[in-house]
Amino acid sequence: MPMQDRLRLLFLANATILITHQIDAAYWHEWELFLIPGGNQINLLLNIPIIGLVMYSHSRVVANLKTGLPYYKLLACLGLLTVGIHAFFFFQGSESFIQPMSIALMLATFILSIWQLVALRRLANLP
C-alpha cells in the first residue's frame, strides 16, 4: 500500500477512535472531571467545534495529503494531548474511564497517534 494511503488510513482510524472517546466521555460525565459548569449542555456545545475540526481535518488530508499535513499532525497531537490529560487524572486517582473499553480507546489513541507521527517521519525520509 502506498505511504500516502497508509497515512490517510491512520488518520481515519485515529479520528474514529477519538470521536468514539467523546461518546464515552458523555457516559463518564467528563464535564465533571474538568469542572465545566453547565453540565452536559456545555459539553455538547464544546464538542461541536472539536468534532467539526476533526472532520474538516480529515477532508483536508483526503483532498491533498501534502497541504493536509498540518491537519494530520494536529490530529496526532490532539490524540496525545487527550491521552496525557486522562493519564494525569488517572494517576490523581480519578475513577472515570476505568472500564475496559474506555482504557482500550485511550490505548488505541496513544498507539495510533504515535504511529501517525512515525509514519509521517518515514514519509519525510522517502526519496
Secondary structure, DSSP 8 states (H G I E B T S, - for coil): --HHHHHHHHHHHHHHHHHHHHHHHHHTTHHHHTT-TTHHHHHHHHHHHHHHHHHHHHHHHHH-HHHHHHHHHHHHHHHHHHHHHHHHHHHTT--SS-SHHHHHHHHHHHHHHHHHHHHHHHHHH--
